[in-house]
Amino acid sequence: MESRKPSWRKLLEQWRQAFSDPGPAPPSPATAGPAEEAAVPSALVVGESLPSWLAAGLGQGCRVEVAPLADALELLQTDHYDLLVLDVESCGRPAPDAVRTLRAYRQAPILLVAPRALRDTVAEALEAGADEFLFRDGPPSGELVRHAVEHAVLRRSFRDLTQTDVDPLTGALSPQAFRRLYEERRARSRLFGERFTVLVAQVLDLSRIQAAYGPEALEAVLQHAAGALRGAVRSTDAVTHLGQGVLAALLNNGDRQRVQSITDRLHEEAERYRPSRYPGLHLRLRIAHATVEAGSDALAEATQSLSAPPGDGSATSAGV
């Protein structure tokens, strides 16, 4: 039974508060009132124990419970948890089966914890529906735990969005959902100084393609370009088709080297695109990017760069 599901932005804010909270652990569900419960994130560790490094990483501001799989399933029938942590070694069942069982009860983010020797099992569990993993050889630092939690929350929220709010042509996020995410990220940039990058890719010659090859060929080109962009970025990066052949991605880590790598991959995909059904059809792209700082409108800046004169350095083009 799902209940009180906060937005991904609110949930991340609660986790960040928990990470930095130096005070005592929050009240248990038995003693906490509704306002207290809603104000702190909660995690259910499915396994035999709570490792000290995991407790420290989640922070004292997080409510944590530990239970073996059978007991965890009973708890999930009545209680709400913002994160499920599955101990791959001690959960009592093969991890992929455990993930599928948990998914039958809840769609909360699932974070896998395992030794590196079980990386093949981890890969299978991710395919079964888990969202993120941590190899505990080491053990992991508090910072690594925090990054893993945030990535699990983002991946689950994006999966939920892509199942319910998608562009029917490309399968990417709808422009409306993408802009909501973008404005939420801009708000965090203004408040907390967070930086992220917007990358846009424009499919060129739309009118010529439609006139020469027809609407089905145009749709195929747009679908291929959207798939290339989705494949070039991370699963936590949101991708959309804004319309008129303009694709966009929100890059959580948009440093210069990564942006260049994505740009190169997209140009390579454009060069390779030679559909046998449409002889002579080539894919041409123009790509630009901008970084959000202090709430600046990077989406508008990057989109405007697409129409800048060639050779001014603000956008790159490729294709034959």
C-alpha positions as CSV (number, residue, x, y, z in Angstrom):
1,M,0.0,0.0,0.0
2,E,1.6,3.3,-1.1
3,S,1.0,6.5,0.9
4,R,2.4,9.9,1.5
5,K,4.7,9.8,-1.5
6,P,6.6,13.1,-1.6
7,S,8.0,14.7,-4.7
8,W,11.5,13.7,-5.7
9,R,12.7,17.2,-4.9
10,K,11.2,17.2,-1.4
11,L,12.6,13.7,-0.8
12,L,16.1,14.8,-1.8
13,E,15.8,17.8,0.5
14,Q,14.8,15.5,3.4
15,W,17.7,13.2,2.7
16,R,20.2,16.0,2.6
17,Q,18.9,17.3,5.9
18,A,19.3,13.8,7.4
19,F,22.9,13.6,6.1
20,S,23.9,16.8,7.8
21,D,21.7,16.5,11.0
22,P,24.1,16.3,14.0
23,G,21.3,15.7,16.5
24,P,19.8,12.5,17.9
25,A,18.0,10.0,15.8
26,P,14.4,11.0,15.0
27,P,11.4,9.4,16.9
28,S,10.3,5.9,15.9
29,P,6.9,5.5,14.1
30,A,5.4,4.5,17.5
31,T,6.3,7.7,19.2
32,A,6.4,10.2,16.3
33,G,3.4,12.3,15.3
34,P,2.3,12.7,11.7
35,A,4.3,15.9,11.3
36,E,7.4,14.4,12.7
37,E,7.1,11.3,10.5
38,A,6.6,13.4,7.3
39,A,9.6,15.6,8.1
40,V,12.3,12.9,8.1
41,P,13.2,10.3,5.5
42,S,12.9,6.6,6.4
43,A,14.9,3.6,5.3
44,L,14.2,-0.1,5.6
45,V,17.4,-2.3,5.5
46,V,16.5,-5.8,4.3
47,G,19.1,-8.1,5.9
48,E,20.5,-9.3,9.1
49,S,22.1,-6.1,10.5
50,L,22.8,-2.4,10.0
51,P,26.5,-1.8,9.2
52,S,28.0,1.1,11.1
53,W,29.2,2.7,7.8
54,L,25.7,2.6,6.4
55,A,24.1,4.1,9.5
56,A,26.7,6.9,9.5
57,G,26.2,7.5,5.8
58,L,22.4,7.7,6.1
59,G,22.8,10.2,8.9
60,Q,21.2,10.6,12.3
61,G,18.3,12.5,10.8
62,C,17.1,9.3,9.0
63,R,14.8,6.8,10.6
64,V,16.2,3.3,9.9
65,E,14.7,-0.1,10.6
66,V,16.3,-3.5,9.9
67,A,14.4,-6.7,9.1
68,P,14.9,-10.0,7.2
69,L,13.0,-10.3,4.0
70,A,9.9,-12.1,5.4
71,D,9.5,-9.5,8.2
72,A,10.3,-6.6,5.8
73,L,7.4,-7.7,3.6
74,E,5.0,-7.6,6.5
75,L,6.3,-4.1,7.4
76,L,5.7,-2.9,3.8
77,Q,2.1,-3.8,4.0
78,T,1.4,-1.1,6.5
79,D,4.4,1.3,6.8
80,H,5.9,3.8,4.4
81,Y,9.6,3.9,3.6
82,D,11.5,6.4,1.4
83,L,14.3,3.9,0.7
84,L,14.8,0.2,0.7
85,V,18.4,-1.1,1.2
86,L,18.8,-4.7,0.2
87,D,21.8,-6.6,1.6
88,V,22.5,-9.0,-1.3
89,E,24.4,-11.5,0.9
90,S,22.0,-11.7,3.9
91,C,18.6,-11.0,2.5
92,G,17.8,-14.7,2.5
93,R,16.9,-15.1,-1.2
94,P,18.6,-14.6,-4.5
95,A,18.8,-10.8,-4.9
96,P,16.9,-10.6,-8.3
97,D,14.0,-12.6,-6.7
98,A,14.1,-10.4,-3.6
99,V,14.0,-7.3,-5.7
100,R,11.0,-8.5,-7.7
101,T,9.2,-9.5,-4.4
102,L,9.9,-6.0,-2.9
103,R,8.6,-4.4,-6.2
104,A,5.4,-6.2,-5.8
105,Y,4.8,-4.3,-2.6
106,R,6.4,-0.9,-3.2
107,Q,7.9,1.3,-5.9
108,A,10.3,3.0,-3.4
109,P,14.0,3.3,-4.5
110,I,16.0,0.1,-3.9
111,L,19.7,0.4,-3.1
112,L,21.7,-2.8,-3.3
113,V,24.6,-3.4,-0.9
114,A,27.1,-6.2,-1.8
115,P,30.7,-7.2,-2.0
116,R,32.4,-6.6,-5.4
117,A,32.7,-10.4,-5.9
118,L,28.9,-10.5,-6.4
119,R,28.9,-7.9,-9.2
120,D,27.1,-10.3,-11.6
121,T,24.3,-10.8,-9.1
122,V,24.1,-7.1,-8.6
123,A,23.7,-6.6,-12.4
124,E,20.9,-9.1,-12.4
125,A,19.2,-7.4,-9.5
126,L,19.4,-4.1,-11.3
127,E,17.8,-5.6,-14.3
128,A,15.0,-7.0,-12.0
129,G,14.2,-3.4,-10.8
130,A,16.7,-2.2,-8.3
131,D,17.9,1.4,-8.8
132,E,21.5,1.8,-7.5
133,F,24.2,-0.3,-5.8
134,L,27.1,0.1,-3.4
135,F,30.1,-2.3,-3.2
136,R,30.8,-2.5,0.5
137,D,34.5,-3.6,0.2
138,G,36.3,-0.9,2.0
139,P,33.9,0.1,3.6
140,P,32.2,2.9,1.6
141,S,32.6,6.5,2.8
142,G,29.7,8.5,4.0
143,E,29.9,10.7,0.9
144,L,29.6,7.6,-1.3
145,V,26.6,6.4,0.6
146,R,24.9,9.8,0.1
147,H,25.6,9.9,-3.6
148,A,24.2,6.4,-3.9
149,V,21.0,7.3,-2.1
150,E,20.5,10.4,-4.2
151,H,21.1,8.5,-7.4
152,A,18.6,5.8,-6.3
153,V,15.9,8.4,-5.6
154,L,16.6,10.2,-9.0
155,R,16.6,6.9,-11.0
156,R,13.3,5.8,-9.4
157,S,11.6,9.2,-10.0
158,F,12.7,9.2,-13.6
159,R,11.5,5.7,-14.2
160,D,8.1,6.6,-12.7
161,L,8.0,9.7,-15.0
162,T,9.0,7.8,-18.1
163,Q,6.2,5.3,-17.5
164,T,3.5,7.9,-17.1
165,D,4.5,11.2,-18.8
166,V,6.3,10.6,-22.1
167,D,6.5,12.0,-25.6
168,P,4.6,9.4,-27.8
169,L,7.0,10.0,-30.7
170,T,10.4,9.5,-29.1
171,G,9.6,7.7,-25.8
172,A,11.5,10.5,-23.9
173,L,10.0,12.7,-21.2
174,S,7.2,14.9,-22.3
175,P,8.2,18.6,-22.7
176,Q,5.9,19.5,-19.8
177,A,7.5,17.0,-17.4
178,F,11.0,18.0,-18.5
179,R,10.3,21.7,-18.0
180,R,8.9,21.0,-14.5
181,L,12.2,19.1,-13.6
182,Y,14.2,21.9,-15.1
183,E,12.5,24.7,-13.2
184,E,12.8,22.7,-9.9
185,R,16.6,22.3,-10.6
186,R,16.8,26.1,-11.4
187,A,15.1,26.8,-8.1
188,R,17.7,24.7,-6.2
189,S,20.4,26.5,-8.2
190,R,19.2,29.9,-7.0
191,L,18.8,28.7,-3.4
192,F,21.8,26.5,-2.9
193,G,24.2,27.4,-5.7
194,E,23.9,24.0,-7.4
195,R,25.3,23.8,-10.9
196,F,24.0,21.6,-13.7
197,T,24.3,21.6,-17.5
198,V,21.7,21.6,-20.3
199,L,22.7,20.1,-23.6
200,V,20.5,20.5,-26.7
201,A,20.7,18.7,-30.0
202,Q,18.8,19.9,-33.1
203,V,18.0,17.6,-36.0
204,L,18.6,19.7,-39.1
205,D,16.8,19.6,-42.5
206,L,13.4,18.5,-41.1
207,S,11.5,20.0,-44.0
208,R,13.8,18.6,-46.6
209,I,13.6,15.1,-45.0
210,Q,9.8,15.1,-44.9
211,A,9.5,16.5,-48.5
212,A,12.0,13.9,-49.9
213,Y,11.2,10.8,-47.8
214,G,7.9,11.4,-46.2
215,P,6.6,11.7,-42.5
216,E,7.6,8.1,-41.6
217,A,11.2,8.8,-42.4
218,L,11.1,12.0,-40.4
219,E,9.7,10.1,-37.4
220,A,12.4,7.5,-37.7
221,V,15.1,10.2,-37.8
222,L,13.8,11.8,-34.6
223,Q,13.4,8.5,-32.8
224,H,17.0,7.5,-33.7
225,A,18.3,10.9,-32.5
226,A,16.4,10.7,-29.3
227,G,17.7,7.1,-28.7
228,A,21.3,8.3,-29.4
229,L,21.0,11.0,-26.8
230,R,19.4,8.7,-24.3
231,G,22.2,6.2,-24.8
232,A,24.9,8.9,-24.5
233,V,23.9,10.2,-21.1
234,R,23.3,8.6,-17.7
235,S,20.1,7.1,-16.5
236,T,19.7,9.9,-13.9
237,D,19.8,12.6,-16.7
238,A,16.4,13.6,-18.0
239,V,15.9,13.7,-21.8
240,T,13.1,15.2,-23.8
241,H,12.0,16.2,-27.3
242,L,11.0,19.9,-27.1
243,G,9.6,19.9,-30.6
244,Q,10.7,21.0,-34.0
245,G,13.5,18.5,-33.9
246,V,15.2,20.0,-30.7
247,L,16.2,17.4,-28.1
248,A,17.4,18.4,-24.6
249,A,19.1,16.7,-21.6
250,L,19.7,17.8,-18.0
251,L,23.2,16.7,-17.1
252,N,23.7,16.2,-13.3
253,N,27.5,16.4,-13.9
254,G,28.1,18.6,-16.9
255,D,31.8,19.2,-16.8
256,R,33.6,20.2,-20.0
257,Q,35.1,16.7,-20.6
258,R,31.8,14.9,-20.2
259,V,29.9,17.3,-22.4
260,Q,32.5,16.9,-25.1
261,S,32.3,13.1,-24.8
262,I,28.5,13.2,-25.2
263,T,28.8,15.6,-28.2
264,D,31.4,13.3,-29.9
265,R,29.1,10.3,-29.4
266,L,26.1,12.1,-30.9
267,H,28.1,13.2,-33.9
268,E,29.4,9.7,-34.4
269,E,25.9,8.3,-34.3
270,A,24.8,10.8,-36.9
271,E,27.6,9.8,-39.2
272,R,26.7,6.1,-38.9
273,Y,23.0,6.6,-39.5
274,R,22.3,5.2,-43.0
275,P,18.9,3.6,-43.0
276,S,18.6,1.0,-45.8
277,R,14.9,1.8,-46.2
278,Y,15.7,5.5,-47.1
279,P,18.7,5.5,-49.4
280,G,20.6,8.8,-49.3
281,L,19.0,9.9,-46.1
282,H,21.6,11.4,-43.7
283,L,21.2,12.6,-40.1
284,R,22.7,16.1,-39.4
285,L,22.8,17.5,-35.9
286,R,23.7,20.8,-34.3
287,I,24.6,20.6,-30.6
288,A,25.0,23.3,-27.9
289,H,25.1,23.5,-24.1
290,A,25.0,25.9,-21.2
291,T,25.5,25.6,-17.5
292,V,23.0,26.8,-14.9
293,E,24.6,29.1,-12.3
294,A,22.7,31.0,-9.6
295,G,19.4,30.1,-11.4
296,S,20.3,31.3,-14.8
297,D,18.2,30.1,-17.8
298,A,20.6,27.7,-19.4
299,L,17.9,26.1,-21.5
300,A,17.1,29.3,-23.2
301,E,20.8,30.1,-23.6
302,A,21.6,26.7,-25.1
303,T,18.6,26.9,-27.4
304,Q,19.5,30.3,-28.7
305,S,23.0,29.1,-29.4
306,L,21.6,26.6,-32.0
307,S,20.7,29.6,-34.2
308,A,24.0,31.3,-33.8
309,P,26.1,31.7,-37.0
310,P,28.3,28.6,-37.7
311,G,31.9,28.8,-36.5
312,D,31.3,31.2,-33.5
313,G,32.1,28.3,-31.1
314,S,28.7,28.3,-29.4
315,A,27.4,25.2,-31.2
316,T,28.8,22.3,-33.1
317,S,27.4,20.7,-36.3
318,A,28.0,17.3,-38.0
319,G,26.5,15.2,-40.6
320,V,26.6,14.9,-44.4
